[in-house]
Amino acid sequence: MRAGPGQIVAGRYQVTDRPGEASGPPSRIAVDTRSGVRVLLEAVELPELLVPELSGSTDFAGSRWLDPAPVLAEVAAVLAAVPEHPRLRQSFEAVAEDGAVWLAVEQPVAVRLPELLAAGPLPPYRVAELAADVAAALAAVHGAGRVHGNVLAEQVLVCEDGAALLGGLAVGVAEEALARLLGGGDPRRWGQARAGLAGNRAERWPPELLTDLGAFGPAADSWALGVLLHRVLTGRGPFAEQSQTALFAAVRSGARADSAGCGPLRPLVDRLLALDPAARPTAAEARAWLAELLAEAPEPYRVEPPAELLPVLRPRRLPVPRPRAGASVRAERPHRHAGAARRPSRLLPVLLVGGVLGAMVLAMAAVVLFAH
């Protein structure tokens, strides 16, 4: 990949660092020199042409890569159609330079979902909160008549306020457009090109796409959400992914792992992973289901620490007096009662005060009688 630190992409974005992501498209952190805003540049590399003269250009440098115009047009159309949404990562523009389509997207202060999961599994109700945010973002994309097509854990950011932000829209659109461009109208070639771009990720391969590559609709995003939830809640994908052959065979036959580990989200996961796309809930329906689940969730979501024990445990019953060594119980009782007899009565102060008050009342009554 080109565009190292210090270089400027498209005459505008100065690269400052490399995120070093283990998966996903190549990317660079950059600063927009016009606005000073920090952005992330995601790259979709263009294939090089073996015979540059086929493009009709005599300039080898200009005809070295596949013409990116159709890809840029498709990305621009989607970005113009999809409205801004608080749970959808913003995509600013797409430019082509030096054999790659660069996509400038928002770079907020956030943690990627895989990094959050590396610290340990998340409670199911916390996962439900994040899933509701992702479903809301997908509903906004579907409302614009578009498909996201790139719902992966790497594209989910968890922001400082705890909310989730779904990215990957521009990259997914660019990859789908490039696959169609490479396919040239041949479904078989299109499938091969898409396999090279999407990889062995079950999120990107709903069953309807394995039989009809043109059946790419909102139900594919619902499938991807179900795979993502299963992966986050159980720690593994629902289908075998060691190779594309194994993945495609498992998806076609519906041979997936048990979803019992999904806990309270299991009913939704099973519906999202239905082989029939018409049987899957929409993103809006999934969000409504998650909202109902969260409304009935126990409070608080996190486990309370155990109550602290007293330094000395209290006895469960009153202690039984034991006789002293060399003395009998009969000899001990008179001694205790004798001590009680010598103790002054607690009623004596009350009787004295009552007597004084009574005498005062009688004296006042006598004064009144003599006065009359």
C-alpha positions in Angstrom: 0.0 0.0 0.0 1.0 3.5 -0.7 0.3 6.7 1.3 2.8 6.5 4.2 3.0 8.9 7.1 3.5 12.5 6.0 2.1 12.0 2.5 -1.0 13.7 1.2 -3.9 11.8 -0.5 -6.0 13.5 -3.1 -4.3 16.8 -2.4 -6.2 17.1 0.9 -5.7 14.4 3.5 -2.3 14.2 5.2 -1.5 10.8 6.5 -0.3 10.9 10.1 -0.3 7.2 11.3 -1.2 3.7 10.5 -3.8 2.0 12.7 -2.2 -1.4 12.1 -5.5 -3.3 11.9 -5.2 -7.0 11.7 -8.4 -7.4 9.6 -10.5 -5.3 7.4 -9.5 -3.0 4.5 -6.2 -1.2 4.6 -6.6 2.2 6.3 -4.7 5.2 7.4 -5.3 7.9 10.0 -5.1 11.4 8.4 -5.9 15.0 8.9 -8.0 17.0 6.5 -5.7 20.0 5.7 -8.7 22.1 4.7 -10.7 21.7 7.9 -8.2 20.3 10.4 -10.6 17.4 11.2 -9.1 14.0 11.9 -10.4 11.3 9.6 -9.8 7.7 8.8 -8.9 6.8 5.2 -10.1 3.3 4.2 -8.8 1.9 0.9 -10.2 -0.5 -1.6 -7.4 -1.4 -3.9 -8.0 -1.5 -7.6 -6.7 -4.5 -9.7 -3.9 -3.8 -12.1 -4.5 -4.4 -15.8 -2.2 -6.9 -17.4 -2.6 -5.2 -20.8 -2.9 -1.4 -20.2 -3.5 -0.8 -23.9 -7.0 -2.4 -23.6 -8.1 0.8 -21.8 -7.5 2.8 -25.0 -5.0 5.0 -23.3 -1.4 5.4 -24.4 -0.4 6.6 -20.9 0.7 3.5 -19.0 0.5 5.3 -15.6 -3.1 6.4 -16.3 -4.2 3.1 -17.6 -2.4 0.8 -15.2 -5.5 0.2 -12.9 -9.1 -0.6 -13.6 -11.2 2.5 -14.2 -12.6 3.6 -10.8 -15.3 5.8 -12.1 -18.2 3.3 -11.7 -17.1 2.6 -8.1 -16.9 6.3 -7.2 -20.3 7.0 -8.8 -21.9 4.2 -6.8 -20.4 5.3 -3.5 -21.4 8.9 -4.2 -25.0 7.9 -4.9 -25.3 5.9 -1.6 -23.7 8.7 0.5 -26.1 11.2 -1.0 -29.1 9.0 -0.4 -28.5 7.8 3.1 -29.2 10.6 5.7 -27.0 11.3 8.7 -27.9 9.2 11.7 -26.4 9.4 15.3 -25.7 5.7 15.2 -24.2 5.6 11.7 -20.5 6.5 11.2 -20.3 9.4 8.8 -18.6 9.0 5.4 -17.4 12.2 3.8 -16.2 11.4 0.3 -14.6 8.9 -2.0 -11.5 9.7 -4.2 -9.3 7.5 -6.4 -5.6 7.9 -6.4 -2.6 5.7 -7.1 -4.5 2.5 -7.6 -6.9 2.7 -4.8 -10.3 4.1 -3.9 -9.9 6.1 -0.7 -12.9 6.6 1.5 -12.7 9.4 4.1 -14.8 8.6 7.1 -15.4 9.9 10.6 -12.8 9.1 13.3 -14.4 9.5 16.7 -12.9 8.8 20.1 -14.1 5.2 20.4 -13.0 1.6 20.9 -13.6 -1.1 18.2 -15.8 -3.9 19.3 -13.1 -6.6 18.9 -10.9 -4.7 21.2 -13.6 -4.4 23.8 -14.3 -8.2 23.6 -10.6 -8.9 24.1 -11.0 -7.9 27.7 -13.7 -10.5 28.3 -17.3 -11.4 27.2 -20.0 -8.8 27.5 -23.2 -9.4 29.5 -26.1 -10.3 27.2 -28.1 -7.2 28.1 -25.1 -5.0 27.3 -24.9 -6.8 23.9 -28.6 -6.0 23.4 -27.9 -2.3 24.0 -25.2 -2.3 21.3 -27.3 -4.4 18.9 -30.2 -1.9 19.3 -27.8 0.9 18.1 -26.6 -1.2 15.2 -30.2 -2.1 14.2 -31.1 1.6 14.3 -28.3 2.5 12.0 -29.3 -0.3 9.6 -32.9 0.9 9.6 -31.8 4.3 8.5 -29.8 2.8 5.6 -32.8 0.6 4.6 -35.2 3.6 4.9 -33.1 5.3 2.1 -33.6 2.2 -0.1 -30.0 1.0 0.3 -28.2 -2.0 1.7 -25.3 -1.7 4.1 -23.6 -5.0 3.2 -20.7 -4.8 5.6 -22.0 -5.5 9.1 -18.9 -6.8 10.9 -17.6 -6.6 14.4 -14.6 -4.6 13.1 -17.0 -2.0 11.8 -18.8 -1.4 15.2 -17.3 1.3 17.4 -18.2 1.8 21.1 -18.1 5.5 21.9 -17.3 7.2 25.2 -20.9 7.5 26.1 -21.3 3.7 25.7 -23.3 3.9 22.5 -22.4 1.9 19.4 -21.5 3.5 16.0 -21.8 1.4 12.8 -19.3 2.1 10.1 -18.2 0.3 6.9 -21.0 1.6 4.7 -18.8 3.3 2.1 -16.3 0.4 2.0 -19.1 -2.2 1.6 -20.6 -0.2 -1.3 -17.2 0.2 -3.0 -16.4 -3.5 -2.7 -19.8 -4.6 -4.1 -19.5 -2.1 -7.0 -16.0 -3.4 -7.7 -17.2 -7.0 -7.7 -19.9 -6.2 -10.2 -17.4 -4.3 -12.3 -15.0 -7.2 -12.4 -17.8 -9.6 -13.1 -18.8 -7.8 -16.2 -22.3 -9.1 -16.2 -21.3 -12.8 -15.7 -22.7 -14.1 -12.4 -20.0 -16.7 -12.0 -17.2 -14.1 -12.4 -19.0 -11.7 -10.1 -19.2 -14.4 -7.4 -15.5 -15.1 -7.7 -14.6 -11.4 -7.5 -16.9 -11.0 -4.5 -15.4 -14.0 -2.7 -12.0 -12.4 -3.0 -13.2 -9.2 -1.5 -15.6 -10.5 1.2 -13.5 -13.4 2.4 -14.7 -16.2 4.6 -17.1 -14.2 6.8 -20.5 -15.6 7.3 -21.9 -12.1 7.8 -21.2 -11.4 4.2 -22.8 -14.6 2.8 -26.5 -15.0 3.4 -28.0 -18.2 1.7 -29.9 -16.3 -0.9 -26.7 -14.8 -2.2 -25.3 -18.3 -2.8 -28.1 -19.2 -5.2 -28.8 -15.8 -6.7 -26.1 -13.2 -6.6 -28.6 -10.6 -7.5 -30.8 -11.2 -4.4 -29.0 -8.6 -2.3 -31.5 -6.8 -0.1 -32.1 -5.5 3.4 -32.6 -9.1 4.6 -28.9 -9.7 4.0 -28.2 -7.1 6.7 -30.6 -8.8 9.0 -28.7 -12.1 8.5 -25.4 -10.3 9.1 -26.8 -8.9 12.4 -27.7 -12.4 13.5 -24.3 -13.8 12.7 -22.6 -10.8 14.5 -24.8 -11.4 17.7 -24.0 -15.1 17.7 -20.3 -14.3 17.4 -20.3 -11.8 20.2 -22.4 -13.8 22.6 -20.8 -17.2 22.1 -17.3 -16.2 21.1 -17.5 -18.0 17.7 -19.4 -17.8 14.4 -22.5 -19.9 13.8 -21.0 -21.5 10.7 -17.7 -23.2 9.8 -15.4 -20.6 8.3 -12.1 -22.4 7.8 -12.6 -22.1 4.0 -15.2 -20.7 1.6 -16.1 -24.1 0.5 -16.9 -25.2 4.1 -18.7 -21.9 4.8 -20.9 -22.1 1.6 -21.8 -25.7 2.3 -22.8 -25.0 5.9 -24.8 -21.9 5.0 -26.7 -23.7 2.2 -27.6 -26.7 4.5 -28.3 -24.5 7.5 -25.8 -26.5 9.6 -24.9 -24.0 12.3 -23.8 -24.1 15.9 -26.3 -24.3 18.7 -27.4 -20.8 19.8 -28.1 -21.8 23.4 -25.1 -19.6 24.5 -26.9 -16.5 23.2 -29.0 -16.4 26.4 -32.0 -14.1 26.3 -31.2 -13.0 22.8 -31.5 -16.5 21.4 -35.0 -16.1 20.0 -33.9 -13.1 18.0 -30.7 -14.7 16.8 -32.6 -17.8 15.5 -35.1 -15.6 13.6 -32.3 -13.5 12.1 -30.5 -16.6 10.9 -33.6 -18.0 9.1 -32.7 -19.5 5.7 -35.7 -17.8 4.1 -35.0 -14.1 3.9 -38.7 -13.3 4.1 -38.8 -15.0 7.5 -36.2 -12.7 9.0 -37.2 -9.6 11.0 -36.3 -6.3 9.5 -33.8 -4.0 11.2 -36.6 -1.9 12.6 -38.4 -5.0 14.0 -35.2 -6.3 15.5 -34.6 -2.9 17.2 -38.2 -3.0 18.6 -37.7 -6.5 19.9 -34.4 -5.5 21.6 -36.1 -2.4 23.2 -38.8 -4.7 24.7 -36.1 -7.0 26.1 -34.1 -4.1 27.6 -37.3 -2.7 29.2 -37.7 -6.0 31.1 -34.1 -6.4 31.9 -33.1 -6.8 35.6 -31.6 -3.7 37.2 -28.8 -3.1 37.4 -27.3 -4.8 34.3 -24.0 -5.6 36.1 -23.6 -8.2 38.9 -23.7 -6.7 42.4 -20.7 -7.5 44.6 -21.4 -9.9 47.5 -22.3 -8.4 50.9 -19.5 -8.1 53.3 -19.5 -10.5 56.3 -19.2 -9.4 59.9 -15.7 -10.0 61.4 -17.4 -12.3 64.0 -20.4 -14.5 63.0 -23.4 -14.1 65.2 -24.7 -17.2 67.0 -27.9 -18.7 65.5 -29.4 -19.2 69.0 -28.9 -18.0 72.6 -26.0 -19.5 74.4 -26.7 -22.0 77.2 -25.1 -21.2 80.6 -22.6 -23.7 81.7 -21.6 -24.3 85.4 -18.2 -23.3 86.6 -15.6 -25.9 87.4 -16.1 -27.3 91.0 -19.6 -25.6 91.5 -23.1 -26.9 90.8 -25.9 -25.1 88.9 -28.0 -25.1 92.1 -25.3 -23.2 94.0 -24.9 -20.6 91.3 -28.5 -19.5 91.0 -29.0 -18.1 94.6 -25.9 -16.0 94.2 -27.3 -14.5 91.0 -30.7 -13.8 92.6 -29.1 -12.3 95.7 -27.3 -9.8 93.6 -30.5 -8.9 91.9 -32.2 -8.3 95.2 -29.6 -5.8 96.3 -29.9 -3.9 93.0 -32.1 -0.7 93.4 -35.5 -0.8 91.7 -35.8 1.0 88.3 -39.3 2.2 89.3 -38.1 4.3 92.3 -37.3 7.5 90.4 -40.7 7.3 88.6 -42.6 6.9 91.9 -40.7 9.8 93.5 -41.4 12.2 90.6 -45.1 11.1 90.6 -45.5 11.7 94.3 -44.0 15.2 94.0 -46.4 16.1 91.1 -49.4 14.7 93.0 -48.6 16.8 96.1 -48.3 19.9 93.9 -51.7 19.3 92.3 -53.3 18.8 95.8 -51.8 22.0 97.1 -53.1 24.1 94.1 -56.5 22.6 94.6 -56.5 23.6 98.3 -55.5 27.2 97.4 -58.4 27.4 95.0 -60.9 26.2 97.5 -59.8 28.6 100.3 -59.9 31.5 97.9 -63.6 30.9 97.3 
